[in-house]
Structures are given as C-alpha cells and as structure tokens.
C-alpha cells in the first residue's frame, strides 16, 4: 500500500511540475508573439546591391534616438497636480414692523391699544466650502514608437506590468512626442508629451482592501448607521 501511495505521489508531483513548465512556456510564447507582431517588417534587400543596412559599417554615425516605428524610447514620468477651491457666502436680513393707537377721543385710555401688532424677523445665512486635491506620480518607463504622424511627431506607448505578492500593478502611457523634445540619451519628459494618457490600476489583495464595497453592502451599512 505504501509503495502505491509513493508512486501516486511521485506521479502527481511530476504532473504538477510539467504543468507549471508548460504554463511558463505558453506564457513566454504569447509574450514573444505579441512583441514580434509589434516590430516592423524587415526591409527587402535589392539583388546585386553591395550596400546592406545591417552591415558593420552601416552604423558609424547612427543616431540612436527614437525615429521610426518600433524604436524604443525612455519616458520620465513626473506628474504633480495640485488643485484647490474655496468659497464663502454670507447674507443677513432684518425686518421689523409695529402698529398701535396713540390716543382716543375723550379720556379713554389707550394703554391696551398702544401696541396692537408687532412683527419682527431676522435671517442670517453663512456658508463656507473648501476642496483640495493632490496627485503625484514619479517613475521611468521604457516605451516604443507605435506610429509616425504626417507632421513627423511620434506616437509612443509604454506599458509596465508588475506582479508581486499577489498584487498586480499595470501602468499604461500613451502620447505624442515631438522629435526635438527627445534628449541625447533618448529620454523624454512626460510634461512635454501631447495628448498624454496615463493609467495606473491595480488588482490584488491591496486593491481589494481599499476598493469601495458593493452597492448592496453600502446600503446595508448605511441603514445600520455604520
């Protein structure tokens, strides 16, 4: 019986290890397919030409800054956003009215009718509101040129996916870069990128902890005064 259990344990362990290796190979194959599809096609060679673009002497004066589709580019993301809004309002209104009888013919006393009606009203309104928001993002991404516009500007895209401790963080950046804004070390600052789109999202144990609860749960908590 023990021999059978040991054989089953060995077979199960081997099957799990093989499944894990197959999963890793499949993930690598998908990644390579996605990256290779994004690369431009190799230029066609002319028969009889002695010049080859990939030759050793072809890159003596090459500028390694991003120029064409598929080139890599480093994007320095420094985004600081601070907004503040404050307002105050104050109003006051007072109303007073009175009526009465000062005198009557003869010797009739007017003590009881001196003040027939007295109206008094006061209204005061004071309000104050203030809102502030601060956002700061600092990171460096390596992206690539996905298109070249007719004006010569480059459309760039960068994506970073980090999986750590059951938490997945994804950063996606897109924008339009002017060639003159690219530095000598092939870097560009995010504040010089036009039509910038920056998306940061997370999924995992930390994101689940800070995510708002389900609407039904929120309604129940509101009813229970939590």
C-alpha contacts under 8 A as a table, 3 or more apart, distances in Angstrom:
res1	aa1	res2	aa2	distance
1	X	4	X	5.19
1	X	5	X	6.36
2	X	5	X	5.10
2	X	6	X	6.14
3	X	6	X	5.14
3	X	7	X	6.22
4	X	7	X	5.12
4	X	8	X	6.20
5	X	8	X	5.06
5	X	9	X	6.09
6	X	9	X	5.03
6	X	10	X	6.17
7	X	10	X	5.14
7	X	11	X	6.12
8	X	11	X	5.10
8	X	12	X	6.02
9	X	12	X	5.14
9	X	13	X	6.10
10	X	13	X	5.20
10	X	14	X	6.13
11	X	14	X	5.15
11	X	15	X	6.09
12	X	15	X	5.06
12	X	16	X	6.18
13	X	16	X	5.16
13	X	17	X	6.20
14	X	17	X	5.14
14	X	18	X	6.07
15	X	18	X	5.07
15	X	19	X	6.08
16	X	19	X	5.06
16	X	20	X	6.15
17	X	20	X	5.07
17	X	21	X	6.23
18	X	21	X	5.11
18	X	22	X	6.10
19	X	22	X	5.04
19	X	23	X	6.09
20	X	23	X	5.08
20	X	24	X	6.25
21	X	24	X	5.09
21	X	25	X	6.12
22	X	25	X	5.08
22	X	26	X	6.00
23	X	26	X	5.06
23	X	27	X	6.12
24	X	27	X	5.08
24	X	28	X	6.15
25	X	28	X	5.06
25	X	29	X	6.08
26	X	29	X	5.04
26	X	30	X	6.22
27	X	30	X	5.19
27	X	31	X	6.21
28	X	31	X	5.04
28	X	32	X	6.13
29	X	32	X	5.16
29	X	33	X	6.09
30	X	33	X	5.09
30	X	34	X	6.14
31	X	34	X	5.16
31	X	35	X	6.18
32	X	35	X	5.15
32	X	36	X	5.93
33	X	36	X	5.21
33	X	37	X	6.10
34	X	37	X	5.32
34	X	38	X	6.59
35	X	38	X	5.28
35	X	39	X	6.76
36	X	39	X	5.29
37	X	40	X	7.86
38	X	70	X	7.00
38	X	146	X	7.93
39	X	69	X	7.78
39	X	70	X	5.44
40	X	69	X	6.75
40	X	70	X	6.19
45	X	49	X	7.97
45	X	52	X	7.75
46	X	49	X	5.75
49	X	52	X	7.59
51	X	55	X	7.79
52	X	55	X	5.31
52	X	58	X	7.47
53	X	58	X	5.92
54	X	58	X	6.53
55	X	58	X	5.36
55	X	59	X	7.83
56	X	59	X	6.75
57	X	60	X	6.02
58	X	62	X	7.99
59	X	62	X	4.94
64	X	186	X	7.14
65	X	73	X	7.43
65	X	182	X	7.26
65	X	183	X	7.95
65	X	184	X	7.17
65	X	185	X	7.30
65	X	186	X	4.84
66	X	71	X	5.16
66	X	72	X	6.14
66	X	73	X	5.93
66	X	145	X	7.23
66	X	182	X	7.98
66	X	186	X	6.70
67	X	71	X	6.62
67	X	145	X	7.87
67	X	154	X	7.59
67	X	179	X	7.60
68	X	71	X	5.89
68	X	145	X	6.71
68	X	147	X	7.60
68	X	148	X	6.72
68	X	154	X	7.94
69	X	144	X	7.63
69	X	145	X	4.90
69	X	146	X	5.30
69	X	147	X	5.43
69	X	148	X	6.59
70	X	144	X	5.77
70	X	145	X	5.18
70	X	146	X	6.18
71	X	144	X	5.45
71	X	145	X	5.47
72	X	142	X	6.85
72	X	143	X	5.68
72	X	144	X	4.25
72	X	145	X	6.47
73	X	142	X	5.76
73	X	143	X	5.26
73	X	144	X	5.54
73	X	145	X	7.33
73	X	186	X	5.83
73	X	187	X	6.16
73	X	188	X	7.72
74	X	140	X	7.09
74	X	141	X	5.82
74	X	142	X	4.45
74	X	143	X	6.10
74	X	186	X	6.22
74	X	187	X	4.58
74	X	188	X	6.43
75	X	140	X	5.74
75	X	141	X	5.12
75	X	142	X	6.05
75	X	143	X	6.96
75	X	187	X	5.65
75	X	188	X	5.10
75	X	189	X	5.89
75	X	190	X	6.43
76	X	138	X	7.79
76	X	139	X	6.29
76	X	140	X	4.55
76	X	141	X	6.46
76	X	187	X	6.95
76	X	188	X	6.15
76	X	189	X	4.86
76	X	190	X	5.86
77	X	137	X	6.93
77	X	138	X	5.37
77	X	139	X	5.14
77	X	140	X	5.67
77	X	141	X	7.39
77	X	189	X	6.29
77	X	190	X	4.95
77	X	191	X	7.74
78	X	136	X	7.63
78	X	137	X	5.81
78	X	138	X	4.64
78	X	139	X	6.80
78	X	189	X	7.39
78	X	190	X	6.33
78	X	191	X	7.22
79	X	135	X	7.68
79	X	136	X	5.66
79	X	137	X	5.10
79	X	138	X	6.50
79	X	190	X	7.43
79	X	191	X	7.28
80	X	134	X	7.57
80	X	135	X	5.76
80	X	136	X	4.52
80	X	137	X	6.55
81	X	133	X	7.77
81	X	134	X	5.67
81	X	135	X	4.99
81	X	136	X	6.38
82	X	132	X	7.53
82	X	133	X	5.75
82	X	134	X	4.53
82	X	135	X	6.48
83	X	132	X	5.59
83	X	133	X	5.22
83	X	134	X	6.56
84	X	130	X	7.59
84	X	131	X	5.78
84	X	132	X	4.25
84	X	133	X	6.47
85	X	130	X	5.64
85	X	131	X	5.16
85	X	132	X	6.25
86	X	128	X	7.71
86	X	129	X	5.64
86	X	130	X	4.17
86	X	131	X	6.34
87	X	128	X	5.81
87	X	129	X	5.22
87	X	130	X	6.35
88	X	126	X	7.75
88	X	127	X	5.67
88	X	128	X	4.27
88	X	129	X	6.27
89	X	125	X	7.80
89	X	126	X	5.79
89	X	127	X	5.12
89	X	128	X	6.34
90	X	124	X	7.70
90	X	125	X	5.51
90	X	126	X	4.28
90	X	127	X	6.25
91	X	124	X	5.79
91	X	125	X	5.01
91	X	126	X	6.40
92	X	122	X	7.75
92	X	123	X	5.73
92	X	124	X	4.36
92	X	125	X	6.24
93	X	122	X	5.81
93	X	123	X	5.05
93	X	124	X	6.31
94	X	120	X	7.87
94	X	121	X	5.77
94	X	122	X	4.35
94	X	123	X	6.24
95	X	119	X	7.87
95	X	120	X	5.74
95	X	121	X	4.77
95	X	122	X	6.08
96	X	118	X	7.81
96	X	119	X	5.60
96	X	120	X	4.37
96	X	121	X	6.12
97	X	118	X	5.82
97	X	119	X	4.83
97	X	120	X	6.30
98	X	115	X	7.34
98	X	116	X	7.79
98	X	117	X	5.47
98	X	118	X	4.10
98	X	119	X	5.87
99	X	115	X	5.95
99	X	116	X	5.66
99	X	117	X	5.05
99	X	118	X	6.32
100	X	113	X	6.03
100	X	114	X	4.70
100	X	115	X	4.17
100	X	116	X	4.60
100	X	117	X	6.54
101	X	104	X	7.68
101	X	110	X	6.74
101	X	113	X	5.52
101	X	114	X	4.69
101	X	115	X	6.75
101	X	116	X	7.29
102	X	110	X	6.69
102	X	113	X	7.87
102	X	114	X	5.72
103	X	109	X	7.62
103	X	110	X	5.96
104	X	107	X	7.41
104	X	108	X	5.94
104	X	109	X	7.22
104	X	110	X	6.69
105	X	108	X	6.62
109	X	112	X	7.65
110	X	113	X	5.15
110	X	114	X	5.69
111	X	114	X	5.43
112	X	115	X	7.33
113	X	116	X	5.49
115	X	118	X	7.09
141	X	158	X	6.45
141	X	159	X	7.54
141	X	160	X	7.38
142	X	158	X	6.13
142	X	159	X	7.90
143	X	156	X	6.57
143	X	157	X	5.39
143	X	158	X	3.89
143	X	159	X	6.88
144	X	156	X	5.56
144	X	157	X	5.69
144	X	158	X	6.42
145	X	148	X	7.55
145	X	154	X	6.35
145	X	155	X	5.77
145	X	156	X	4.44
145	X	157	X	6.53
146	X	154	X	7.73
146	X	155	X	5.75
146	X	156	X	5.62
146	X	157	X	6.62
147	X	154	X	6.12
147	X	155	X	5.13
147	X	156	X	7.25
148	X	152	X	6.11
148	X	153	X	6.00
148	X	154	X	4.76
148	X	155	X	6.09
149	X	152	X	5.30
149	X	153	X	5.41
149	X	154	X	6.26
149	X	155	X	7.30
150	X	153	X	7.42
152	X	178	X	7.62
152	X	179	X	7.55
153	X	176	X	6.51
153	X	177	X	5.72
153	X	178	X	4.88
153	X	179	X	6.26
154	X	176	X	5.58
154	X	177	X	5.05
154	X	178	X	6.37
154	X	179	X	7.14
155	X	174	X	7.39
155	X	175	X	5.82
155	X	176	X	4.58
155	X	177	X	6.27
156	X	174	X	5.70
156	X	175	X	5.63
156	X	176	X	6.23
156	X	177	X	7.00
157	X	172	X	7.48
157	X	173	X	5.62
157	X	174	X	4.50
157	X	175	X	6.82
158	X	171	X	7.93
158	X	172	X	5.81
158	X	173	X	5.09
158	X	174	X	6.54
159	X	170	X	7.27
159	X	171	X	5.55
159	X	172	X	4.49
159	X	173	X	6.37
160	X	170	X	5.72
160	X	171	X	5.10
160	X	172	X	6.62
161	X	168	X	7.05
161	X	169	X	5.76
161	X	170	X	4.58
161	X	171	X	6.55
162	X	167	X	8.00
162	X	168	X	5.65
162	X	169	X	5.19
162	X	170	X	6.52
163	X	166	X	6.77
163	X	167	X	5.69
163	X	168	X	4.48
163	X	169	X	6.55
164	X	167	X	5.31
164	X	168	X	6.53
166	X	204	X	5.76
166	X	205	X	6.52
167	X	202	X	7.15
167	X	203	X	5.87
167	X	204	X	4.25
167	X	205	X	6.10
167	X	206	X	6.83
167	X	207	X	7.79
168	X	202	X	5.57
168	X	203	X	5.11
168	X	204	X	6.01
169	X	200	X	7.37
169	X	201	X	5.94
169	X	202	X	4.36
169	X	203	X	6.47
170	X	199	X	7.94
170	X	200	X	5.85
170	X	201	X	5.44
170	X	202	X	6.16
171	X	198	X	7.39
171	X	199	X	5.74
171	X	200	X	4.64
171	X	201	X	6.69
172	X	197	X	7.84
172	X	198	X	5.87
172	X	199	X	5.17
172	X	200	X	6.61
173	X	196	X	7.28
173	X	197	X	5.54
173	X	198	X	4.59
173	X	199	X	6.46
174	X	195	X	7.85
174	X	196	X	5.84
174	X	197	X	5.11
174	X	198	X	6.71
175	X	193	X	5.78
175	X	194	X	5.67
175	X	195	X	5.28
175	X	196	X	4.47
175	X	197	X	6.25
176	X	193	X	5.49
176	X	194	X	4.91
176	X	195	X	6.29
176	X	196	X	7.17
177	X	181	X	7.08
177	X	182	X	7.84
177	X	188	X	7.95
177	X	192	X	7.30
177	X	193	X	5.19
177	X	194	X	6.54
178	X	181	X	5.48
178	X	182	X	7.24
178	X	193	X	7.61
179	X	182	X	5.64
180	X	183	X	7.79
181	X	188	X	6.27
181	X	192	X	7.03
182	X	185	X	7.99
182	X	186	X	5.79
182	X	187	X	5.57
182	X	188	X	4.94
183	X	186	X	5.25
183	X	187	X	5.23
183	X	188	X	6.20
184	X	187	X	7.34
188	X	192	X	7.34
188	X	193	X	7.94
189	X	192	X	5.69
189	X	193	X	7.11
190	X	193	X	5.28
190	X	196	X	7.76
193	X	196	X	5.90
202	X	207	X	5.96
203	X	206	X	7.53
203	X	207	X	5.38
203	X	208	X	7.07
204	X	207	X	5.33
204	X	208	X	5.95
205	X	208	X	5.16
205	X	209	X	6.22
206	X	209	X	5.09
206	X	210	X	6.59
207	X	210	X	5.38
207	X	211	X	5.90
208	X	211	X	5.13
213	X	217	X	6.22
213	X	218	X	6.17
214	X	217	X	5.16
214	X	218	X	6.16
215	X	218	X	4.94
215	X	219	X	6.16
216	X	219	X	5.12
216	X	220	X	6.32
217	X	220	X	5.07
217	X	221	X	6.15
218	X	221	X	5.09
218	X	222	X	6.10
219	X	222	X	5.03
219	X	223	X	6.23
220	X	223	X	5.11
220	X	224	X	6.22
221	X	224	X	5.06
221	X	225	X	6.07
221	X	226	X	5.14
222	X	225	X	4.93
222	X	226	X	5.90
223	X	226	X	7.74
